[in-house]
Amino acid sequence: MRWDKKNLDLFSTECGVYLMKNSDDRVIYVGKAKNIQTRIKQYFIPGRDGRPMVPFLTEQIEHIDTILVPTEREALFLENTLIKKHQPKFNAILKDDKTFISLMINIQHKWPMLKLIRRKGHSPSKALYFGPYTSAYAARQTLDLLTQIFPLRQCSDEELKRRTRPCLLYSIKRCIAPCVERCTKEEYDHLVNGVIQFLKGEDKTILKNLYKEMELAAEKLEFEQAAAYLQTIRQIEHVVTSDPLIMRATRKDADVLAFHRDSNEVIIAKLIFREGKMVGSDHFSFSQVAENDEELMESFLIQHYHDNKYLPYEILLPNPLTNIEALQEILHPCHLIVPQKGDKKALVELAIKNAAATFKQEKKINELQEQRLLDLAETCNLVRYPKRIECFDISHFSGAYPVASMIAFTEGKLDRKRKRLFHIKDIVKGDDYGAMRQVLSRRLLRAKEERDLPDLIMIDGGKGHLKLSLEVLQELDIASVDAIAFAKEGGRHDKGMTKEQIFLPHQSHPILLEKNSPLLFLLQQIRDEAHAAALSFHRKKRKKGLITTSLDKIKGIGPIKRQHLLRHFGSVERIQKATLEELIQVPGITTKDGERVIHFFSHIPQ
């Protein structure tokens, strides 16, 4: 039903979900209630709902729609669905949709290997996965340690087939060379089992076995081997030593949640335990949140864990929830626990401490970023506060394969979702100004049509590039966007201590910043991100072009055969050096195809 400001009693007293909308008919808040009428009235009775964002919310409400459901459980489901669909600005929206980093062992292979992968959703059953790790650094450190302790192969399956002698890793004792059978299958499987035991948390079993093998080697007077065992033991003992609380509090997969709130700003902290060990932590920041603490935690649990393939055995919560039974049913078989005492209670307190510390840290960072942006606005005489900055850069090789990049910084932080890459066409070779004009026109025209203009555009270039950007803004009749150009002295892109220059509209001389200026660091970061993106895109396009122009000239080698050749050999250089016998081993390549490839490359000057 529609909301009538004159009569709130028209709302149903049954269980359901309500959608608050503004004058544009946009949903700005979604909530659930056991009694919809009673809950909605609380928003409009002065002093009844003390949340700081409620007055801002009620000022924008034009009407309210409601949907009745039979049970509170279904209300939880529906609320979650509607929040994801409408993305209301006064709800806490969980925007984190990243893939997770895990360690994987391909146990179906004759010679299994351990490697890092990113995955989302269901994992294939023909491999063992450990994680996920929220920190890529922690995952890489774990992988590096395990390759030292358990020297499994680190080469690809293709490299394993081709190798005829051990690689460098064998000589430095980081691999036992299964590629040339310097080890038996039993010896290799023993290492694989050690890795699996370690990742499953069976450290004591591994250490006990290593001590036995060390003593046995010493008895046989194999002192070098005994010393190697001792070094491995010390490495493992160093890694597995941890806080006794963290070790003893839980022996199962568990997440520990807590939050810290300051008015309408909230951080939820999560400590992650897998196989009884803390493997990492994460946090989620929300602003302009109108939900109370209980509503926020319920919404987070549904959004973050429903349909999550990494559901832990238990989730420890800081406070009781009214709808905990309904949530328990939705998140089955995960157990929702509010510990009252003991080690698990201590873990929740640890999470609360982490949430408070992270909140304080983020607030300080945000204040520094805001100050930098205010300094930028003042230094460059900007009309608008530069909440979103878009920076453009061109890259080419002597005019060939021209491309451009646009990266965005929102509130002083890199906004990866807004990154754009451009192919540049139909310009005179080497015409940087023409390329920049094309890119700026395309980007700003689209932004104007979508009403998504930035506050500031920044060009990697000098006075000429700035003049060009101002002309494009004028041609598109855009008056609400500031523009500056930023370049190293002499247009250099090296890391030398050259002066950095900011070129401003209607100002003949550039501004030179102090080398230790925080504003300089921000502008350098923005410029360097744009340059790196453009250069990376250019290299990919150039490489693709070079491959196409060489292999595509061979008669009878089409896109599919070209793909098979590249997949098998890894590069054009290796294809060029391959023998006929090696070429015909590639799927789909006939003897005639192989002869054509050899004939083609034999007539190319070396």
C-alpha positions as CSV (number, residue, x, y, z in Angstrom):
1,M,0.0,0.0,0.0
2,R,1.0,3.7,-0.4
3,W,2.0,5.8,2.5
4,D,-0.4,8.7,3.4
5,K,1.3,11.2,5.6
6,K,-2.0,12.1,7.1
7,N,-2.8,8.7,8.5
8,L,0.0,6.2,9.6
9,D,-2.7,3.9,11.0
10,L,-3.4,2.7,7.5
11,F,-0.4,0.4,7.6
12,S,-0.8,-3.2,8.4
13,T,0.0,-4.6,11.8
14,E,1.3,-7.8,10.3
15,C,4.9,-9.0,9.6
16,G,6.6,-7.8,6.5
17,V,9.0,-5.5,4.7
18,Y,8.7,-1.7,4.0
19,L,10.4,0.3,1.3
20,M,10.9,4.0,1.8
21,K,11.1,6.0,-1.4
22,N,12.0,9.6,-2.3
23,S,10.4,12.0,-4.8
24,D,12.1,10.3,-7.7
25,D,10.5,7.0,-6.7
26,R,13.9,5.7,-5.7
27,V,14.2,3.3,-2.8
28,I,16.3,4.9,-0.1
29,Y,15.7,2.5,2.8
30,V,14.5,-1.1,3.2
31,G,13.5,-2.4,6.6
32,K,11.6,-5.4,8.1
33,A,9.3,-5.6,11.1
34,K,7.1,-8.0,13.0
35,N,4.5,-5.2,13.1
36,I,4.9,-2.8,10.2
37,Q,2.6,-0.1,11.5
38,T,4.2,0.1,14.9
39,R,7.7,0.2,13.3
40,I,7.0,2.9,10.8
41,K,5.3,5.1,13.4
42,Q,8.6,5.1,15.4
43,Y,10.3,7.0,12.6
44,F,7.9,10.0,12.9
45,I,7.4,10.3,16.7
46,P,10.0,12.9,17.9
47,G,12.6,11.3,20.2
48,R,11.3,7.8,19.7
49,D,14.1,6.7,17.3
50,G,17.3,8.3,18.4
51,R,19.5,7.1,15.4
52,P,21.4,10.1,14.0
53,M,20.5,9.4,10.4
54,V,16.7,9.1,10.9
55,P,16.0,12.9,10.6
56,F,17.9,12.9,7.2
57,L,16.0,9.8,6.1
58,T,12.5,11.1,7.0
59,E,13.1,14.4,5.3
60,Q,13.5,12.6,2.0
61,I,10.6,10.1,2.3
62,E,7.9,10.8,-0.2
63,H,6.0,7.5,0.1
64,I,6.4,4.0,1.6
65,D,5.5,0.7,0.0
66,T,5.0,-2.5,2.1
67,I,5.1,-6.2,1.4
68,L,3.5,-8.6,3.9
69,V,5.0,-12.1,4.5
70,P,3.9,-14.9,6.7
71,T,7.0,-15.2,8.9
72,E,10.0,-13.3,10.2
73,R,12.3,-15.7,8.4
74,E,10.7,-14.8,5.1
75,A,11.0,-11.1,6.0
76,L,14.7,-11.6,6.5
77,F,15.1,-13.2,3.1
78,L,13.0,-10.6,1.4
79,E,14.8,-7.7,3.0
80,N,18.1,-9.0,1.9
81,T,16.9,-9.5,-1.7
82,L,15.5,-6.0,-1.9
83,I,18.6,-4.4,-0.4
84,K,20.7,-6.1,-3.0
85,K,18.3,-5.1,-5.8
86,H,17.8,-1.4,-4.9
87,Q,21.1,-0.6,-3.2
88,P,19.3,1.9,-0.8
89,K,21.7,4.7,0.3
90,F,20.6,4.5,4.0
91,N,21.1,0.8,4.3
92,A,24.5,-0.9,4.9
93,I,25.3,-2.3,1.5
94,L,27.9,-5.0,1.4
95,K,29.8,-4.1,-1.7
96,D,32.6,-6.7,-1.2
97,D,32.3,-9.2,-4.1
98,K,35.9,-10.2,-4.4
99,T,37.4,-13.6,-5.2
100,F,39.2,-15.4,-2.4
101,I,42.8,-16.6,-2.4
102,S,43.4,-20.2,-1.6
103,L,46.1,-22.8,-1.6
104,M,45.4,-25.7,-4.0
105,I,47.0,-29.2,-4.4
106,N,46.1,-31.0,-7.6
107,I,46.1,-34.4,-5.9
108,Q,44.8,-36.2,-9.1
109,H,48.1,-35.5,-10.9
110,K,51.0,-38.0,-10.7
111,W,53.2,-35.3,-9.3
112,P,50.9,-32.9,-7.4
113,M,52.0,-29.3,-7.0
114,L,51.0,-26.6,-4.5
115,K,49.9,-23.2,-5.9
116,L,47.9,-20.1,-5.1
117,I,44.6,-19.6,-7.0
118,R,41.8,-17.1,-6.9
119,R,38.3,-18.6,-6.9
120,K,34.7,-17.7,-6.3
121,G,31.9,-20.1,-5.7
122,H,32.0,-23.8,-5.8
123,S,35.5,-25.5,-6.0
124,P,36.2,-28.5,-8.3
125,S,36.3,-31.7,-6.4
126,K,39.5,-33.1,-8.0
127,A,41.8,-31.0,-5.9
128,L,42.3,-30.0,-2.3
129,Y,41.8,-26.4,-1.3
130,F,43.0,-24.7,1.9
131,G,41.8,-21.2,2.9
132,P,40.4,-18.9,1.8
133,Y,43.0,-16.3,2.9
134,T,41.8,-12.7,3.1
135,S,45.4,-11.5,2.8
136,A,47.3,-12.2,-0.4
137,Y,50.5,-11.5,1.4
138,A,49.8,-14.1,4.1
139,A,48.9,-16.6,1.5
140,R,52.2,-16.0,-0.4
141,Q,54.2,-16.2,2.8
142,T,52.6,-19.5,3.6
143,L,53.3,-20.8,0.1
144,D,56.9,-19.7,0.3
145,L,57.5,-21.4,3.6
146,L,55.9,-24.7,2.4
147,T,58.1,-24.8,-0.7
148,Q,61.1,-24.5,1.6
149,I,60.0,-27.2,3.9
150,F,58.4,-29.5,1.3
151,P,60.3,-29.2,-2.0
152,L,57.6,-30.1,-4.4
153,R,57.7,-29.1,-8.1
154,Q,56.9,-25.5,-9.0
155,C,56.9,-25.8,-12.8
156,S,53.8,-26.1,-15.1
157,D,52.5,-29.4,-16.4
158,E,53.8,-28.5,-19.9
159,E,57.2,-27.7,-18.5
160,L,57.2,-30.9,-16.5
161,K,56.7,-32.9,-19.7
162,R,59.4,-31.1,-21.7
163,R,62.2,-31.0,-19.2
164,T,65.2,-33.3,-19.7
165,R,67.4,-32.2,-16.9
166,P,66.7,-30.7,-13.4
167,C,66.2,-26.9,-13.1
168,L,67.9,-24.5,-10.8
169,L,65.5,-25.3,-8.0
170,Y,66.9,-28.8,-7.7
171,S,70.4,-27.5,-7.2
172,I,69.3,-25.2,-4.4
173,K,67.2,-28.0,-2.8
174,R,63.9,-26.3,-3.4
175,C,62.6,-29.2,-5.6
176,I,63.4,-33.0,-5.7
177,A,63.1,-33.1,-9.5
178,P,60.3,-35.5,-10.3
179,C,60.5,-34.2,-13.9
180,V,63.6,-36.4,-14.5
181,E,62.8,-39.0,-11.8
182,R,65.5,-38.0,-9.3
183,C,63.0,-39.1,-6.6
184,T,60.6,-42.0,-6.3
185,K,56.9,-41.7,-6.4
186,E,56.8,-42.8,-2.7
187,E,59.3,-40.1,-1.7
188,Y,57.3,-37.4,-3.5
189,D,53.9,-38.6,-2.1
190,H,55.5,-38.4,1.4
191,L,56.2,-34.7,0.8
192,V,52.7,-34.1,-0.5
193,N,51.2,-35.7,2.6
194,G,53.4,-33.5,4.7
195,V,52.0,-30.4,3.0
196,I,48.4,-31.6,3.5
197,Q,49.0,-32.4,7.2
198,F,50.6,-29.0,7.8
199,L,47.7,-27.1,6.1
200,K,45.2,-29.2,8.1
201,G,46.8,-28.1,11.3
202,E,48.5,-31.4,12.2
203,D,51.7,-29.7,13.2
204,K,52.5,-31.9,16.1
205,T,52.3,-35.0,14.0
206,I,54.7,-33.6,11.4
207,L,57.1,-32.4,14.1
208,K,57.1,-35.8,15.8
209,N,57.9,-37.6,12.5
210,L,60.6,-35.1,11.6
211,Y,62.3,-35.6,15.0
212,K,62.2,-39.4,14.4
213,E,63.8,-39.0,11.0
214,M,66.4,-36.6,12.3
215,E,67.4,-39.1,15.1
216,L,67.5,-41.9,12.5
217,A,69.7,-39.9,10.2
218,A,72.1,-39.1,13.1
219,E,72.3,-42.7,14.1
220,K,73.4,-43.5,10.5
221,L,76.0,-40.7,10.7
222,E,74.2,-38.8,8.0
223,F,74.8,-35.5,9.7
224,E,74.0,-33.3,6.7
225,Q,70.6,-34.9,6.4
226,A,70.0,-34.6,10.1
227,A,70.9,-30.9,10.0
228,A,68.4,-30.4,7.2
229,Y,65.7,-32.1,9.3
230,L,66.6,-29.8,12.2
231,Q,66.3,-26.7,10.1
232,T,62.9,-27.8,8.8
233,I,61.8,-28.4,12.4
234,R,62.9,-25.0,13.5
235,Q,61.0,-23.3,10.6
236,I,57.8,-25.1,11.4
237,E,58.1,-24.4,15.1
238,H,58.6,-20.7,14.4
239,V,55.5,-20.5,12.2
240,V,53.1,-22.5,14.4
241,T,54.0,-20.7,17.7
242,S,51.0,-18.4,18.5
243,D,49.0,-16.8,21.2
244,P,47.6,-19.6,23.4
245,L,44.2,-17.9,23.4
246,I,44.0,-18.1,19.7
247,M,45.2,-21.7,19.6
248,R,42.9,-23.0,22.3
249,A,39.7,-21.0,21.8
250,T,38.3,-22.9,18.9
251,R,39.4,-26.1,17.1
252,K,36.9,-25.7,14.3
253,D,36.3,-23.3,11.3
254,A,34.9,-20.1,12.9
255,D,34.4,-16.5,12.2
256,V,34.3,-14.0,15.1
257,L,32.3,-10.8,14.4
258,A,32.2,-7.4,16.3
259,F,31.5,-3.9,15.4
260,H,32.4,-0.4,16.4
261,R,30.0,2.5,15.8
262,D,30.3,6.3,15.9
263,S,27.0,7.9,15.1
264,N,26.2,6.8,11.5
265,E,29.6,5.4,10.8
266,V,30.2,1.7,11.4
267,I,33.0,-0.9,11.0
268,I,32.3,-4.6,11.3
269,A,35.5,-6.6,12.1
270,K,35.8,-10.3,11.3
271,L,38.5,-12.6,12.7
272,I,38.8,-15.8,10.7
273,F,39.7,-19.2,12.1
274,R,40.3,-22.3,9.9
275,E,41.2,-25.7,11.3
276,G,41.5,-24.1,14.7
277,K,44.0,-21.4,13.6
278,M,43.6,-17.8,12.9
279,V,44.3,-17.4,9.2
280,G,43.4,-13.7,8.8
281,S,41.0,-10.9,9.5
282,D,38.8,-8.6,7.5
283,H,36.7,-5.5,8.0
284,F,33.7,-3.8,6.4
285,S,33.0,-0.1,6.5
286,F,29.6,1.5,6.2
287,S,28.5,5.1,6.3
288,Q,25.1,6.9,6.5
289,V,23.7,3.8,8.2
290,A,20.1,4.2,9.6
291,E,19.9,0.7,10.9
292,N,20.3,0.1,14.6
293,D,23.0,-2.3,15.9
294,E,20.8,-5.4,15.8
295,E,19.4,-4.7,12.4
296,L,22.8,-4.0,11.0
297,M,24.2,-7.3,12.3
298,E,21.3,-9.3,11.0
299,S,21.5,-7.6,7.6
300,F,25.3,-8.3,7.5
301,L,24.9,-12.0,8.4
302,I,22.3,-12.5,5.6
303,Q,24.3,-10.6,2.9
304,H,27.7,-11.9,3.8
305,Y,26.9,-15.6,4.6
306,H,23.8,-16.6,2.7
307,D,24.8,-18.7,-0.4
308,N,28.4,-18.3,0.8
309,K,30.4,-21.5,-0.2
310,Y,32.9,-20.9,2.7
311,L,30.3,-21.1,5.5
312,P,32.2,-21.8,8.8
313,Y,31.1,-24.3,11.4
314,E,30.2,-21.4,13.8
315,I,30.0,-17.6,14.0
316,L,30.6,-15.9,17.3
317,L,28.5,-12.8,17.8
318,P,29.0,-9.9,20.3
319,N,25.3,-9.5,21.2
320,P,22.1,-11.6,21.2
321,L,19.8,-11.1,18.2
322,T,16.0,-11.2,18.4
323,N,15.7,-13.1,15.1
324,I,18.6,-15.5,15.9
325,E,16.4,-18.6,15.4
326,A,15.3,-17.5,12.0
327,L,18.9,-16.6,11.1
328,Q,20.1,-20.0,12.4
329,E,17.6,-21.7,10.1
330,I,18.6,-19.6,7.1
331,L,22.4,-20.2,7.7
332,H,22.1,-23.9,8.6
333,P,24.3,-25.8,9.3
334,C,26.4,-22.9,10.6
335,H,25.9,-22.3,14.4
336,L,25.3,-18.7,15.6
337,I,26.8,-18.4,19.1
338,V,26.8,-15.4,21.6
339,P,29.5,-16.6,24.1
340,Q,28.9,-15.4,27.7
341,K,32.3,-16.4,29.2
342,G,35.5,-18.3,28.6
343,D,37.9,-18.2,25.6
344,K,35.2,-17.7,23.0
345,K,34.0,-14.6,24.9
346,A,37.7,-13.4,24.9
347,L,37.8,-13.8,21.1
348,V,34.7,-11.6,20.7
349,E,36.4,-9.0,22.9
350,L,39.5,-9.3,20.7
351,A,37.3,-8.6,17.7
352,I,35.7,-5.6,19.4
353,K,39.2,-4.3,20.1
354,N,40.2,-4.8,16.4
355,A,37.0,-3.0,15.2
356,A,37.8,0.0,17.4
357,A,41.4,0.2,16.3
358,T,40.5,-0.2,12.6
359,F,37.8,2.5,12.9
360,K,40.3,4.9,14.5
361,Q,42.8,4.2,11.8
362,E,40.4,4.6,8.9
363,K,39.0,7.8,10.4
364,K,42.6,9.2,10.6
365,I,43.3,8.2,7.0
366,N,40.1,9.7,5.8
367,E,40.9,13.0,7.6
368,L,44.4,13.1,6.0
369,Q,42.9,12.4,2.5
370,E,40.3,15.0,3.0
371,Q,43.0,17.6,4.0
372,R,45.0,16.7,0.9
373,L,42.0,17.3,-1.4
374,L,41.3,20.6,0.4
375,D,44.9,21.6,-0.2
376,L,44.6,20.6,-3.9
377,A,41.4,22.7,-4.3
378,E,43.1,25.7,-2.6
379,T,46.5,25.4,-4.4
380,C,44.9,24.9,-7.8
381,N,42.1,27.4,-7.4
382,L,39.5,24.7,-8.1
383,V,35.8,25.7,-8.3
384,R,34.7,22.3,-6.9
385,Y,35.9,20.1,-4.1
386,P,37.7,17.3,-6.0
387,K,35.8,14.4,-4.6
388,R,36.3,12.4,-7.8
389,I,39.4,12.9,-9.9
390,E,39.8,11.3,-13.3
391,C,43.3,11.2,-14.8
392,F,44.2,10.4,-18.5
393,D,47.3,9.2,-20.1
394,I,48.4,8.1,-23.6
395,S,50.8,5.3,-24.5
396,H,52.2,4.2,-27.9
397,F,55.5,3.0,-29.5
398,S,56.7,5.5,-32.0
399,G,53.1,6.2,-32.8
400,A,52.1,2.5,-33.3
401,Y,49.4,0.8,-31.2
402,P,48.2,3.9,-29.5
403,V,46.0,3.4,-26.4
404,A,44.9,5.5,-23.5
405,S,43.9,4.9,-19.9
406,M,41.6,6.7,-17.4
407,I,41.8,6.0,-13.7
408,A,39.7,7.5,-11.0
409,F,40.4,8.5,-7.4
410,T,37.3,9.0,-5.2
411,E,37.8,10.7,-1.9
412,G,41.5,10.5,-2.4
413,K,41.5,6.7,-2.9
414,L,42.0,4.6,-6.1
415,D,38.5,3.7,-7.4
416,R,39.3,0.5,-9.4
417,K,35.7,0.0,-10.7
418,R,35.9,3.3,-12.6
419,K,39.1,2.4,-14.5
420,R,38.6,2.7,-18.3
421,L,40.9,1.7,-21.2
422,F,40.6,3.2,-24.7
423,H,41.7,2.0,-28.2
424,I,42.6,5.1,-30.3
425,K,41.7,5.0,-34.0
426,D,41.7,7.2,-37.0
427,I,44.4,9.7,-36.0
428,V,47.7,10.7,-37.6
429,K,50.5,8.5,-36.3
430,G,52.2,10.1,-33.4
431,D,49.6,12.8,-32.9
432,D,49.4,12.9,-29.1
433,Y,47.1,15.9,-29.0
434,G,44.7,14.2,-31.4
435,A,44.7,11.0,-29.4
436,M,44.1,12.9,-26.1
437,R,41.3,15.0,-27.8
438,Q,39.6,11.8,-28.9
439,V,39.8,10.1,-25.5
440,L,38.6,13.2,-23.6
441,S,35.7,13.7,-26.0
442,R,34.6,10.1,-25.7
443,R,34.8,9.9,-22.0
444,L,33.3,13.3,-21.1
445,L,30.5,13.0,-23.6
446,R,29.4,9.7,-22.1
447,A,29.8,11.1,-18.6
448,K,27.6,14.1,-19.5
449,E,24.9,11.8,-21.0
450,E,25.0,9.6,-17.9
451,R,25.1,12.6,-15.5
452,D,28.3,11.1,-14.0
453,L,30.8,13.9,-14.5
454,P,34.0,14.0,-12.4
455,D,34.9,17.0,-10.3
456,L,38.4,17.3,-11.7
457,I,40.1,16.0,-14.8
458,M,43.9,15.6,-14.6
459,I,46.0,15.2,-17.8
460,D,49.5,13.6,-17.8
461,G,51.1,16.4,-19.8
462,G,52.0,20.1,-20.1
463,K,50.4,23.4,-21.0
464,G,49.4,22.1,-24.5
465,H,47.5,19.2,-23.1
466,L,45.7,21.5,-20.6
467,K,44.7,23.9,-23.3
468,L,43.3,20.9,-25.3
469,S,41.3,19.7,-22.3
470,L,39.8,23.1,-21.8
471,E,38.8,23.2,-25.5
472,V,37.0,19.8,-25.2
473,L,35.1,21.0,-22.1
474,Q,34.0,24.1,-23.9
475,E,33.0,22.2,-27.0
476,L,30.8,19.9,-24.9
477,D,29.4,22.8,-22.9
478,I,30.7,21.4,-19.6
479,A,31.3,24.2,-17.1
480,S,31.2,22.2,-13.8
481,V,34.5,20.3,-14.2
482,D,37.9,21.7,-13.3
483,A,41.0,20.7,-15.3
484,I,44.8,20.6,-14.5
485,A,47.9,19.1,-16.2
486,F,50.7,17.5,-14.2
487,A,54.1,16.4,-15.6
488,K,57.6,15.8,-14.6
489,E,60.1,18.4,-15.8
490,G,61.0,17.6,-19.4
491,G,58.1,15.1,-19.5
492,R,60.2,12.4,-17.8
493,H,58.5,9.3,-16.3
494,D,61.6,8.1,-14.3
495,K,61.9,8.2,-10.5
496,G,64.6,10.8,-10.5
497,M,64.4,13.9,-8.3
498,T,63.1,16.1,-11.0
499,K,60.7,18.9,-10.3
500,E,57.0,18.2,-10.7
501,Q,54.8,20.9,-12.4
502,I,51.1,21.7,-12.2
503,F,49.7,23.6,-15.1
504,L,46.6,25.6,-14.4
505,P,44.0,27.4,-16.7
506,H,44.7,31.0,-17.4
507,Q,48.1,30.9,-15.6
508,S,51.3,31.3,-17.7
509,H,53.7,29.6,-15.3
510,P,53.3,26.2,-13.6
511,I,53.2,25.6,-9.9
512,L,56.2,23.8,-8.5
513,L,55.6,21.7,-5.3
514,E,58.0,21.0,-2.5
515,K,59.5,17.5,-2.9
516,N,58.1,16.4,0.5
517,S,54.7,17.9,0.0
518,P,51.8,15.4,0.8
519,L,49.9,17.0,-2.1
520,L,52.8,16.1,-4.4
521,F,52.6,12.5,-3.3
522,L,48.9,12.3,-4.0
523,L,49.3,13.7,-7.5
524,Q,52.2,11.5,-8.3
525,Q,50.2,8.5,-7.1
526,I,47.3,9.4,-9.4
527,R,49.6,10.1,-12.4
528,D,51.6,6.9,-11.9
529,E,48.5,4.8,-11.7
530,A,47.3,6.2,-15.0
531,H,50.7,5.8,-16.6
532,A,51.0,2.2,-15.4
533,A,47.5,1.3,-16.7
534,A,48.2,2.9,-20.1
535,L,51.6,1.2,-20.5
536,S,50.3,-2.2,-19.5
537,F,47.4,-1.9,-22.0
538,H,49.7,-0.8,-24.7
539,R,52.1,-3.7,-24.1
540,K,49.2,-6.2,-24.3
541,K,47.9,-4.7,-27.6
542,R,51.4,-4.5,-29.1
543,K,52.2,-8.1,-28.1
544,K,48.9,-9.3,-29.6
545,G,49.6,-7.3,-32.7
546,L,53.1,-8.8,-33.2
547,I,51.8,-12.3,-32.6
548,T,49.0,-11.8,-35.1
549,T,51.2,-10.3,-37.8
550,S,53.7,-13.2,-37.6
551,L,51.6,-16.4,-37.2
552,D,48.7,-15.1,-39.3
553,K,51.0,-14.9,-42.3
554,I,51.6,-18.7,-42.3
555,K,49.3,-20.3,-44.8
556,G,47.0,-22.9,-43.3
557,I,47.5,-21.7,-39.7
558,G,44.2,-20.2,-38.6
559,P,43.1,-18.8,-35.2
560,I,42.5,-22.3,-33.6
561,K,45.8,-23.8,-34.7
562,R,47.6,-20.6,-33.7
563,Q,46.0,-20.8,-30.2
564,H,47.1,-24.5,-29.9
565,L,50.6,-23.6,-30.9
566,L,50.9,-20.7,-28.4
567,R,49.3,-22.8,-25.6
568,H,51.8,-25.7,-26.2
569,F,55.0,-23.7,-26.7
570,G,54.2,-20.6,-24.7
571,S,55.7,-18.0,-27.1
572,V,56.4,-17.3,-30.8
573,E,60.1,-17.6,-30.1
574,R,59.7,-21.2,-29.0
575,I,57.6,-22.0,-32.0
576,Q,60.3,-20.6,-34.2
577,K,62.9,-22.9,-32.6
578,A,60.7,-26.0,-32.6
579,T,61.6,-29.1,-34.7
580,L,59.1,-30.8,-37.0
581,E,58.7,-33.6,-34.5
582,E,57.9,-31.2,-31.7
583,L,55.4,-29.3,-33.9
584,I,53.3,-32.3,-34.9
585,Q,52.9,-33.2,-31.2
586,V,50.6,-30.2,-31.0
587,P,46.9,-31.1,-31.3
588,G,45.5,-30.3,-34.7
589,I,49.0,-29.6,-36.3
590,T,49.7,-31.9,-39.3
591,T,53.0,-32.7,-40.8
592,K,52.2,-30.3,-43.7
593,D,51.4,-27.6,-41.1
594,G,54.7,-28.2,-39.3
595,E,56.6,-27.9,-42.6
596,R,54.9,-24.6,-43.4
597,V,55.8,-23.2,-40.0
598,I,59.4,-24.2,-40.3
599,H,59.6,-22.8,-43.9
600,F,58.0,-19.5,-42.8
601,F,60.4,-18.9,-39.9
602,S,63.5,-20.0,-41.9
603,H,63.0,-17.1,-44.3
604,I,62.7,-14.5,-41.6
605,P,66.0,-12.6,-41.1
606,Q,67.6,-13.5,-37.7
